[in-house]
């Protein structure tokens, strides 16, 4: 049986899109929210019995790999790509996978009504 857990996170950051002809070309900020979904079997014994993984461990990894590096920054200066919602969601997915989480989906909201989703 496959089970998923999802945890939400927030960070504040600014960005701008050089070479873009709409208002987002100007420097502006967002209160980003993102969800990380982890998939896997439920552990049947030991300290994590009944869990896929510990929510606290997910929080530690997300804080180290994403929040501590992106919160209250100008994203254009901390990532090597145009910081669109789509590419930020993909970068979160990639970094968390590399850190050892069994990520199956990342959904990033740039505004309350606009989000990008990356799935495996």
Rosetta blueprint (number, residue, H / E / L):
1 X L
2 X L
3 X E
4 X E
5 X E
6 X E
7 X E
8 X E
9 X E
10 X E
11 X E
12 X E
13 X E
14 X E
15 X E
16 X L
17 X L
18 X L
19 X L
20 X L
21 X L
22 X L
23 X H
24 X H
25 X H
26 X L
27 X L
28 X E
29 X E
30 X E
31 X E
32 X E
33 X E
34 X E
35 X E
36 X E
37 X E
38 X E
39 X E
40 X E
41 X L
42 X L
43 X L
44 X L
45 X L
46 X L
47 X L
48 X L
49 X L
50 X L
51 X L
52 X L
53 X L
54 X L
55 X H
56 X H
57 X H
58 X H
59 X H
60 X H
61 X H
62 X H
63 X H
64 X H
65 X H
66 X H
67 X H
68 X H
69 X H
70 X H
71 X L
72 X L
73 X E
74 X E
75 X H
76 X H
77 X H
78 X L
79 X L
80 X L
81 X L
82 X L
83 X L
84 X L
85 X H
86 X H
87 X H
88 X H
89 X H
90 X H
91 X H
92 X H
93 X H
94 X H
95 X H
96 X H
97 X H
98 X H
99 X L
100 X L
101 X L
102 X L
103 X E
104 X E
105 X E
106 X E
107 X E
108 X E
109 X E
110 X E
111 X E
112 X L
113 X L
114 X E
115 X E
116 X E
117 X E
118 X E
119 X E
120 X L
